[in-house]
């Protein structure tokens, strides 16, 4: 199975800050990587697909980059509504695997 | 608007069975593969199972293979997860998601608690 190592596990930031989360795959996954946002009690939400493509309706302050084994997710200017847990996910091979999650707090 | 609504969760004793349902609307259900993902307390998201649009192909995580069965009724736009031989490690919120590989839309989830 492909292991996805996500860091940090938790992060405290202020409104307006630039926030960066990283995700490292245990093998080359080209750009087969997605990022999701999950708020407690809510449905997870697709933010970024194929490493860098913004999903429909997602604000442009969310960015994704990377290829191969190293990826990053950036919130350009943190907003209060961005408080959530964020996950990366690879889909080059079954089983599709997620990172451990990054809990973002303000 | 895509809507996915899970049901069927609750308390289950170890070794017993349960069936989850996911009612879909807002898209042509049979055109899409569907996926189950779970979130156990204190853990991260875990892919559980995927079924093709026609239902002819199914895929499972090693942790559930042989115990869980995914199925769908395209005439009723409904996805199912039949769970047998449940253990405490299966305690989680179960989400259905549209598509495979890229999970475009998700339901709000249903909690399954396996406990004696």
Contacts between the chains, C-beta under 8 A, distances in Angstrom:
chain1	res1	chain2	res2	distance
A	32	B	101	7.5
A	34	B	102	5.7
A	34	B	103	7.3
A	36	B	45	7.6
A	36	B	103	7.3
A	38	B	39	7.9
A	38	B	45	7.6
A	41	B	108	7.3
A	42	B	108	6.4
A	43	B	4	7.5
A	43	B	95	7.0
A	43	B	105	7.6
A	43	B	106	4.1
A	43	B	107	5.8
A	43	B	108	4.8
A	43	B	109	7.1
A	44	B	37	7.8
A	44	B	45	7.3
A	44	B	95	6.7
A	44	B	97	7.8
A	44	B	103	7.5
A	44	B	106	4.7
A	45	B	106	7.2
A	46	B	102	6.8
A	46	B	103	6.2
A	46	B	104	5.8
A	46	B	105	7.6
A	49	B	102	4.8
A	50	B	102	7.7
A	55	B	104	7.6
A	87	B	44	6.4
A	87	B	45	5.5
A	89	B	45	7.4
A	89	B	47	8.0
A	89	B	103	7.7
A	91	B	100	7.8
A	91	B	101	3.9
A	91	B	102	6.7
A	94	B	59	5.7
A	95	B	47	5.5
A	95	B	61	5.1
A	95	B	62	7.2
A	96	B	47	4.4
A	96	B	100	8.0
A	96	B	101	7.0
A	97	B	47	6.9
A	98	B	44	5.3
A	98	B	45	4.3
A	98	B	46	7.0
A	98	B	47	7.3
A	99	B	44	6.7
A	100	B	44	4.6
A	101	B	44	4.6
A	101	B	45	7.3
